[in-house]
Amino acid sequence: MTKVDIIGGSLGGLSTAISIKEQNKSIDVIVHEKHKKIGYNHEGRRCGEAYSIEKEWNRWTPRKKSYYDEIRRGIIYIGEKKQEYTIKSGIAYILNRQEFISQLGKQAIELGVEIQTNHKIKSLSNLDGDYIIDASGCPSTIKRELNLNKGLKGVTYQQTIENSNYFISDTIKIYYIGVFGYYWIFPRDPKKKEVNVGIGVVKDFGYNLKNLLEEFKRKQNITGEVNYVTGGLVPVGLQRPFKYKNILFVGDTSAGSFPSSGQGIYRALLSGEVAGKCIAHNQVHRYPYILNKMFIKWDVMYKLFRPINRICININPNLALKMLEYWIKFNAKVSHQFDIKK
């Protein structure tokens, strides 16, 4: 019998496990999760918790208990300019991420997946599966061991604020800040009038993100009580390699996040689904090709944009902001899910 060891019981790991069992019940699948509980642990809540489904792939829609509200409006600020977008119903959500992951775990168990909690894998030598799935997150446990930990990374810092004056249940706000990143204000639990307020930067420019976020809160007059803090590394775009010998990398270890938004939830789910199908049908060699085909257009656009934006910054910072404005509009058109309001 074929055996698959999966490192990590979060989005990418669980979607892989579910996908394998849906396609081939005879495969033995074991998920190794370092925390005591699936979903309800300190890594179950990460930055933003906004989740959108691209037009090309209509799966992994959250059930009601696993999201707080649908997102129907997006407001983006670039310098002094403001862009508003309406978002179609059934496309974007504010997740209760911990509950969403917990539900995936229950679904996996129902399909016959074995989940071992409180079981941290420190090395490949701990595993004997025919295939190994690295869904350990960013930075990747296995890629560090194999010296394969490459790819562009970002850094984030976020506070969840209760009883906030900025709470609007169906609206997200993003504030682009020129050369190094953006701030966000996303709604969360309506019962607590919570918002997630955070900052993300590409690479580590040596900024103190906590101080920058506190300054942003003062300027925007954001009030309320901080009840949760999180942050860490974010993989920006595709993180190669996607496969090494009998190891397949999923989620943050391969698909990363959309470069323009930092949204990585759907990429994690999809990469796991594809990896699972490839294993179930004995087509593992096709996994890198399929994953690359699914997401390469966003990476190509971003790689074209970055050097042009650097040139614009050196010429005139206002020109860089104008370039950023065009970039955001272009990404909205490519996604097919957002209508520019004004």
VOPAGU-2260 file (C-alpha; in pm, 1 decimal, decimal comma):
REM VOPAGU-2260
SITE   aa  ch    i         X         Y         Z
SITE  MET   A    0       0,0       0,0       0,0
SITE  THR   A    1     121,4     349,2     -86,3
SITE  LYS   A    2     188,2     568,0     216,6
SITE  VAL   A    3     193,5     948,2     222,5
SITE  ASP   A    4     334,3    1150,2     513,5
SITE  ILE   A    5     211,9    1510,4     533,6
SITE  ILE   A    6     401,9    1762,0     745,3
SITE  GLY   A    7     155,6    2023,8     871,1
SITE  GLY   A    8    -216,2    2007,0     947,0
SITE  SER   A    9    -321,2    2344,3     812,9
SITE  LEU   A   10    -466,9    2454,4     478,2
SITE  GLY   A   11    -218,7    2301,5     233,8
SITE  GLY   A   12    -163,1    1981,1     427,5
SITE  LEU   A   13    -531,6    1909,6     485,0
SITE  SER   A   14    -638,1    1992,1     128,4
SITE  THR   A   15    -371,6    1747,0       8,2
SITE  ALA   A   16    -498,3    1476,1     242,8
SITE  ILE   A   17    -860,9    1532,3     140,7
SITE  SER   A   18    -773,3    1533,5    -228,2
SITE  ILE   A   19    -578,6    1205,1    -205,6
SITE  LYS   A   20    -858,1    1023,6     -23,6
SITE  GLU   A   21   -1128,7    1159,1    -253,9
SITE  GLN   A   22    -938,9    1026,9    -554,8
SITE  ASN   A   23    -793,6     703,3    -414,2
SITE  LYS   A   24    -916,2     561,3     -82,8
SITE  SER   A   25    -655,6     283,5     -80,5
SITE  ILE   A   26    -365,3     522,9     -11,8
SITE  ASP   A   27    -254,6     546,4     352,1
SITE  VAL   A   28    -238,4     916,7     449,7
SITE  ILE   A   29     -90,8    1043,8     776,6
SITE  VAL   A   30     -90,7    1412,8     873,6
SITE  HIS   A   31     172,3    1517,2    1128,5
SITE  GLU   A   32      61,6    1834,1    1312,5
SITE  LYS   A   33     297,0    1991,9    1566,8
SITE  HIS   A   34      17,9    2158,2    1767,9
SITE  LYS   A   35    -221,5    1982,8    2005,7
SITE  LYS   A   36    -529,4    2089,9    1809,2
SITE  ILE   A   37    -609,3    2127,7    1439,9
SITE  GLY   A   38    -696,9    2487,5    1357,9
SITE  TYR   A   39    -742,9    2613,1    1711,3
SITE  ASN   A   40    -380,3    2699,3    1782,3
SITE  HIS   A   41    -177,6    3021,0    1767,1
SITE  GLU   A   42     -84,6    2959,2    1402,2
SITE  GLY   A   43    -449,5    2904,4    1308,4
SITE  ARG   A   44    -493,1    3281,0    1310,2
SITE  ARG   A   45    -270,7    3462,1    1066,9
SITE  CYS   A   46    -263,8    3802,3     901,0
SITE  GLY   A   47    -570,9    3941,1     731,1
SITE  GLU   A   48    -798,4    3635,6     714,2
SITE  ALA   A   49    -948,3    3767,8     390,3
SITE  TYR   A   50   -1009,0    3495,0     134,0
SITE  SER   A   51   -1112,7    3528,1    -230,9
SITE  ILE   A   52   -1190,7    3262,4    -489,8
SITE  GLU   A   53   -1063,1    3323,2    -842,5
SITE  LYS   A   54   -1298,1    3264,5   -1135,7
SITE  GLU   A   55   -1092,8    2977,7   -1275,6
SITE  TRP   A   56   -1132,4    2756,7    -969,2
SITE  ASN   A   57   -1467,7    2717,7    -801,0
SITE  ARG   A   58   -1392,3    2503,3    -498,6
SITE  TRP   A   59   -1310,1    2527,5    -129,1
SITE  THR   A   60   -1598,7    2764,0     -56,4
SITE  PRO   A   61   -1621,2    2809,7     322,3
SITE  ARG   A   62   -1926,7    2693,9     514,0
SITE  LYS   A   63   -2118,4    2947,8     717,7
SITE  LYS   A   64   -1960,1    2878,8    1057,9
SITE  SER   A   65   -1612,4    2913,8     908,9
SITE  TYR   A   66   -1652,9    3273,5     791,2
SITE  TYR   A   67   -1776,9    3591,0     953,7
SITE  ASP   A   68   -1911,3    3774,4     650,7
SITE  GLU   A   69   -1883,9    3811,2     276,7
SITE  ILE   A   70   -1665,7    4091,5     144,5
SITE  ARG   A   71   -1867,1    4304,1     -98,5
SITE  ARG   A   72   -1656,1    4618,2    -120,0
SITE  GLY   A   73   -1287,6    4698,5    -141,4
SITE  ILE   A   74   -1133,6    5044,3     -97,2
SITE  ILE   A   75    -774,2    5099,8    -205,0
SITE  TYR   A   76    -573,6    5413,8    -127,8
SITE  ILE   A   77    -266,9    5497,8    -334,7
SITE  GLY   A   78    -112,3    5821,2    -215,4
SITE  GLU   A   79    -395,9    6074,2    -223,9
SITE  LYS   A   80    -606,6    5870,7    -466,6
SITE  LYS   A   81    -889,1    5638,1    -372,1
SITE  GLN   A   82   -1027,4    5346,5    -574,1
SITE  GLU   A   83   -1344,9    5158,8    -485,9
SITE  TYR   A   84   -1437,9    4811,1    -605,7
SITE  THR   A   85   -1760,3    4615,9    -575,2
SITE  ILE   A   86   -1713,7    4242,7    -527,2
SITE  LYS   A   87   -1957,0    3980,0    -649,6
SITE  SER   A   88   -2140,4    3764,4    -397,9
SITE  GLY   A   89   -1990,8    3424,2    -322,2
SITE  ILE   A   90   -1639,3    3535,0    -415,4
SITE  ALA   A   91   -1467,0    3684,5    -109,6
SITE  TYR   A   92   -1496,1    3619,8     263,1
SITE  ILE   A   93   -1357,6    3714,8     601,5
SITE  LEU   A   94   -1270,7    3375,2     741,8
SITE  ASN   A   95   -1291,1    3240,5    1089,5
SITE  ARG   A   96    -964,8    3077,4     988,2
SITE  GLN   A   97    -933,4    2852,3    1290,7
SITE  GLU   A   98   -1281,6    2708,5    1238,9
SITE  PHE   A   99   -1221,5    2673,4     863,9
SITE  ILE   A  100    -907,2    2465,3     926,2
SITE  SER   A  101   -1086,2    2265,1    1196,3
SITE  GLN   A  102   -1363,8    2177,7     950,5
SITE  LEU   A  103   -1107,0    2063,9     693,1
SITE  GLY   A  104    -954,2    1841,2     961,1
SITE  LYS   A  105   -1291,2    1680,2    1037,1
SITE  GLN   A  106   -1351,6    1626,0     665,4
SITE  ALA   A  107   -1011,7    1458,1     631,2
SITE  ILE   A  108   -1080,6    1223,7     924,6
SITE  GLU   A  109   -1419,9    1128,0     778,3
SITE  LEU   A  110   -1238,9    1026,4     458,5
SITE  GLY   A  111   -1001,2     800,3     649,6
SITE  VAL   A  112    -699,1    1026,5     701,5
SITE  GLU   A  113    -496,0     964,6    1017,3
SITE  ILE   A  114    -408,9    1288,7    1197,4
SITE  GLN   A  115    -134,4    1281,1    1459,2
SITE  THR   A  116    -141,6    1598,6    1669,9
SITE  ASN   A  117     134,3    1722,3    1900,8
SITE  HIS   A  118     377,0    1553,2    1661,3
SITE  LYS   A  119     648,6    1783,2    1532,3
SITE  ILE   A  120     859,3    1655,7    1243,5
SITE  LYS   A  121    1212,7    1791,3    1271,4
SITE  SER   A  122    1378,7    1601,2     988,0
SITE  LEU   A  123    1309,5    1387,1     682,5
SITE  SER   A  124    1473,8    1100,8     869,6
SITE  ASN   A  125    1161,5    1085,7    1091,1
SITE  LEU   A  126     944,8     977,7     795,4
SITE  ASP   A  127     922,6     664,5     581,6
SITE  GLY   A  128     636,7     744,0     341,7
SITE  ASP   A  129     652,0     668,6     -30,2
SITE  TYR   A  130     570,7    1036,3     -76,8
SITE  ILE   A  131     625,4    1325,1     161,2
SITE  ILE   A  132     423,0    1645,3     150,9
SITE  ASP   A  133     589,3    1950,4     301,5
SITE  ALA   A  134     308,4    2177,8     417,7
SITE  SER   A  135     509,3    2314,8     709,9
SITE  GLY   A  136     462,3    2682,2     618,7
SITE  CYS   A  137     707,3    2967,9     583,9
SITE  PRO   A  138     993,8    2911,6     642,0
SITE  SER   A  139     972,5    2550,6     526,9
SITE  THR   A  140    1106,9    2285,4     764,6
SITE  ILE   A  141    1224,0    2054,8     486,9
SITE  LYS   A  142    1352,7    2321,0     247,9
SITE  ARG   A  143    1574,8    2455,3     524,7
SITE  GLU   A  144    1708,2    2105,4     589,3
SITE  LEU   A  145    1779,8    2054,8     217,2
SITE  ASN   A  146    1910,7    2409,4     163,3
SITE  LEU   A  147    1630,9    2480,5     -86,5
SITE  ASN   A  148    1469,9    2771,0      98,3
SITE  LYS   A  149    1467,0    3028,6    -181,1
SITE  GLY   A  150    1207,3    3267,5    -320,0
SITE  LEU   A  151    1098,9    3621,8    -238,0
SITE  LYS   A  152     967,0    3674,5     116,0
SITE  GLY   A  153     772,2    3949,3     287,8
SITE  VAL   A  154     727,4    4039,3     654,6
SITE  THR   A  155     400,3    4125,8     829,4
SITE  TYR   A  156     276,2    4255,5    1163,4
SITE  GLN   A  157     -91,6    4271,1    1262,1
SITE  GLN   A  158    -313,1    4363,5    1554,3
SITE  THR   A  159    -674,6    4255,3    1605,4
SITE  ILE   A  160    -867,5    4543,8    1760,6
SITE  GLU   A  161   -1197,4    4496,2    1944,6
SITE  ASN   A  162   -1480,3    4755,9    1958,9
SITE  SER   A  163   -1318,1    4945,7    1674,0
SITE  ASN   A  164   -1459,4    5261,1    1520,2
SITE  TYR   A  165   -1340,5    5128,8    1180,5
SITE  PHE   A  166   -1554,9    4813,8    1176,9
SITE  ILE   A  167   -1758,6    4773,1     856,3
SITE  SER   A  168   -1861,0    4408,8     817,7
SITE  ASP   A  169   -1840,1    4379,0     436,7
SITE  THR   A  170   -1559,8    4624,2     350,9
SITE  ILE   A  171   -1182,9    4585,3     333,9
SITE  LYS   A  172    -940,0    4877,0     306,8
SITE  ILE   A  173    -583,1    4870,5     175,2
SITE  TYR   A  174    -339,6    5163,7     191,8
SITE  TYR   A  175     -38,4    5133,8     -39,6
SITE  ILE   A  176     268,4    5314,5      90,3
SITE  GLY   A  177     495,9    5360,5    -206,1
SITE  VAL   A  178     819,8    5170,8    -213,7
SITE  PHE   A  179     789,6    4903,7      51,2
SITE  GLY   A  180     439,3    4770,1     113,2
SITE  TYR   A  181      91,0    4845,3     238,4
SITE  TYR   A  182    -137,9    4866,7     540,0
SITE  TRP   A  183    -475,0    4693,9     566,5
SITE  ILE   A  184    -792,9    4727,0     768,9
SITE  PHE   A  185   -1013,0    4416,8     745,6
SITE  PRO   A  186   -1327,3    4343,4     948,6
SITE  ARG   A  187   -1339,5    4032,2    1163,5
SITE  ASP   A  188   -1589,0    3915,4    1428,4
SITE  PRO   A  189   -1905,0    4134,5    1412,3
SITE  LYS   A  190   -2005,6    4034,2    1766,3
SITE  LYS   A  191   -1691,5    4205,1    1895,4
SITE  LYS   A  192   -1674,0    4475,1    1624,7
SITE  GLU   A  193   -1322,7    4353,6    1551,6
SITE  VAL   A  194   -1085,4    4468,4    1279,8
SITE  ASN   A  195    -751,6    4325,0    1169,9
SITE  VAL   A  196    -509,9    4614,4    1118,4
SITE  GLY   A  197    -170,7    4529,3     977,1
SITE  ILE   A  198     132,1    4616,5     769,1
SITE  GLY   A  199     319,7    4406,2     514,8
SITE  VAL   A  200     648,5    4477,1     339,9
SITE  VAL   A  201     838,8    4292,7      68,5
SITE  LYS   A  202    1173,8    4182,8     210,3
SITE  ASP   A  203    1297,8    4316,5     541,8
SITE  PHE   A  204    1404,6    4677,7     498,0
SITE  GLY   A  205    1493,7    4712,9     866,2
SITE  TYR   A  206    1174,2    4898,8     952,7
SITE  ASN   A  207    1012,9    4858,5    1293,4
SITE  LEU   A  208     672,3    4733,8    1178,2
SITE  LYS   A  209     508,2    4776,5    1518,4
SITE  ASN   A  210     608,0    5143,6    1532,2
SITE  LEU   A  211     493,7    5200,1    1173,7
SITE  LEU   A  212     156,6    5042,3    1248,8
SITE  GLU   A  213     107,8    5249,3    1564,3
SITE  GLU   A  214     181,3    5564,8    1362,7
SITE  PHE   A  215     -70,2    5454,9    1097,8
SITE  LYS   A  216    -335,0    5398,1    1365,8
SITE  ARG   A  217    -276,4    5747,4    1503,9
SITE  LYS   A  218    -304,3    5909,8    1160,9
SITE  GLN   A  219    -624,3    5720,3    1080,3
SITE  ASN   A  220    -761,8    5768,6    1433,4
SITE  ILE   A  221    -828,0    5395,2    1474,0
SITE  THR   A  222    -959,7    5324,0    1822,6
SITE  GLY   A  223   -1038,9    5009,5    2020,4
SITE  GLU   A  224    -866,9    4748,7    2235,7
SITE  VAL   A  225    -591,4    4524,9    2098,6
SITE  ASN   A  226    -678,1    4162,9    2185,3
SITE  TYR   A  227    -447,8    3967,5    1952,6
SITE  VAL   A  228    -113,8    4019,3    1778,8
SITE  THR   A  229      41,3    3811,5    1502,4
SITE  GLY   A  230     288,5    3839,1    1215,7
SITE  GLY   A  231     579,8    3672,6    1046,0
SITE  LEU   A  232     717,8    3577,1     707,2
SITE  VAL   A  233     500,3    3565,8     395,5
SITE  PRO   A  234     611,5    3393,6      71,7
SITE  VAL   A  235     564,2    3641,5    -214,9
SITE  GLY   A  236     474,7    3459,4    -535,1
SITE  LEU   A  237     582,0    3109,0    -633,3
SITE  GLN   A  238     847,5    2940,5    -418,2
SITE  ARG   A  239    1051,1    2696,6    -625,3
SITE  PRO   A  240    1126,9    2408,7    -631,5
SITE  PHE   A  241     779,5    2254,2    -617,4
SITE  LYS   A  242     912,1    1896,8    -609,0
SITE  TYR   A  243    1234,0    1731,3    -494,9
SITE  LYS   A  244    1271,5    1353,8    -539,6
SITE  ASN   A  245     969,1    1204,2    -357,0
SITE  ILE   A  246     885,2    1532,0    -177,4
SITE  LEU   A  247     607,0    1763,3    -295,4
SITE  PHE   A  248     588,1    2115,2    -154,0
SITE  VAL   A  249     243,2    2271,6    -104,0
SITE  GLY   A  250      99,0    2592,9      38,9
SITE  ASP   A  251     350,4    2850,8     159,1
SITE  THR   A  252     636,6    2617,3      67,1
SITE  SER   A  253     546,9    2628,1    -305,6
SITE  ALA   A  254     242,5    2826,2    -421,3
SITE  GLY   A  255     316,1    3118,2    -188,3
SITE  SER   A  256      83,1    3416,9    -210,2
SITE  PHE   A  257     -52,7    3642,6    -482,2
SITE  PRO   A  258     222,4    3907,9    -521,7
SITE  SER   A  259     -17,1    4201,8    -551,4
SITE  SER   A  260    -226,4    4124,0    -242,8
SITE  GLY   A  261     -38,9    3877,3     -22,9
SITE  GLN   A  262    -344,3    3648,0     -25,2
SITE  GLY   A  263    -222,0    3292,7      15,0
SITE  ILE   A  264    -516,4    3092,6     148,1
SITE  TYR   A  265    -657,2    2988,4    -187,5
SITE  ARG   A  266    -313,9    2910,2    -328,2
SITE  ALA   A  267    -250,4    2680,2     -32,8
SITE  LEU   A  268    -577,6    2494,5     -84,7
SITE  LEU   A  269    -532,1    2460,0    -460,1
SITE  SER   A  270    -171,1    2346,8    -446,0
SITE  GLY   A  271    -273,1    2077,9    -197,5
SITE  GLU   A  272    -561,9    1968,1    -415,7
SITE  VAL   A  273    -336,0    1936,6    -721,2
SITE  ALA   A  274     -64,6    1751,9    -527,6
SITE  GLY   A  275    -323,9    1509,2    -394,6
SITE  LYS   A  276    -463,9    1433,4    -738,6
SITE  CYS   A  277    -115,8    1381,9    -882,5
SITE  ILE   A  278     -29,5    1130,4    -610,1
SITE  ALA   A  279    -365,9     952,8    -628,1
SITE  HIS   A  280    -334,2     900,5   -1004,0
SITE  ASN   A  281      39,1     823,7   -1004,8
SITE  GLN   A  282     117,1    1144,7   -1196,1
SITE  VAL   A  283     354,0    1306,7    -945,6
SITE  HIS   A  284     589,9    1422,0   -1221,2
SITE  ARG   A  285     317,2    1655,8   -1352,2
SITE  TYR   A  286     275,0    1849,9   -1027,1
SITE  PRO   A  287     536,2    2124,3   -1096,8
SITE  TYR   A  288     398,9    2181,3   -1447,2
SITE  ILE   A  289      36,7    2211,3   -1331,6
SITE  LEU   A  290     118,8    2440,4   -1038,7
SITE  ASN   A  291     330,8    2666,7   -1255,5
SITE  LYS   A  292      58,2    2687,4   -1520,1
SITE  MET   A  293    -204,1    2784,6   -1262,0
SITE  PHE   A  294     -16,3    3076,0   -1106,5
SITE  ILE   A  295     265,3    3190,1   -1334,6
SITE  LYS   A  296      77,5    3485,0   -1489,3
SITE  TRP   A  297      65,3    3672,1   -1156,5
SITE  ASP   A  298     435,9    3616,7   -1097,2
SITE  VAL   A  299     529,8    3732,5   -1447,0
SITE  MET   A  300     325,1    4050,8   -1406,2
SITE  TYR   A  301     487,3    4122,0   -1070,2
SITE  LYS   A  302     840,5    4060,2   -1198,4
SITE  LEU   A  303     775,3    4305,1   -1481,3
SITE  PHE   A  304     625,9    4561,5   -1245,2
SITE  ARG   A  305     898,4    4565,2    -976,2
SITE  PRO   A  306    1194,9    4693,2   -1185,4
SITE  ILE   A  307     975,4    4947,7   -1363,9
SITE  ASN   A  308     849,3    5072,1   -1028,5
SITE  ARG   A  309    1207,7    5106,8    -896,6
SITE  ILE   A  310    1297,3    5321,7   -1197,1
SITE  CYS   A  311     989,1    5537,6   -1139,6
SITE  ILE   A  312    1080,7    5584,5    -772,2
SITE  ASN   A  313    1427,1    5710,4    -868,4
SITE  ILE   A  314    1280,3    5952,8   -1121,4
SITE  ASN   A  315     984,8    6079,1    -919,0
SITE  PRO   A  316     798,1    5919,1    -623,6
SITE  ASN   A  317     468,7    6052,4    -761,2
SITE  LEU   A  318     535,9    5869,0   -1086,1
SITE  ALA   A  319     583,6    5549,5    -885,4
SITE  LEU   A  320     244,8    5598,8    -719,8
SITE  LYS   A  321      86,9    5650,6   -1061,8
SITE  MET   A  322     249,2    5329,7   -1182,5
SITE  LEU   A  323     115,8    5151,0    -875,3
SITE  GLU   A  324    -233,5    5279,6    -953,4
SITE  TYR   A  325    -222,3    5124,4   -1301,3
SITE  TRP   A  326     -83,6    4802,5   -1156,0
SITE  ILE   A  327    -373,1    4765,8    -910,1
SITE  LYS   A  328    -634,5    4832,5   -1179,1
SITE  PHE   A  329    -469,8    4580,2   -1408,9
SITE  ASN   A  330    -470,4    4312,3   -1139,1
SITE  ALA   A  331    -838,0    4378,4   -1069,3
SITE  LYS   A  332    -920,0    4321,1   -1436,7
SITE  VAL   A  333    -712,5    4003,3   -1452,3
SITE  SER   A  334    -892,5    3854,4   -1151,5
SITE  HIS   A  335   -1234,0    3902,4   -1320,6
SITE  GLN   A  336   -1403,5    3930,1    -982,7
SITE  PHE   A  337   -1394,8    4302,8    -911,2
SITE  ASP   A  338   -1582,8    4589,3   -1072,5
SITE  ILE   A  339   -1420,0    4931,9   -1048,0
SITE  LYS   A  340   -1674,8    5164,9    -894,7
SITE  LYS   A  341   -1485,5    5494,3    -914,6
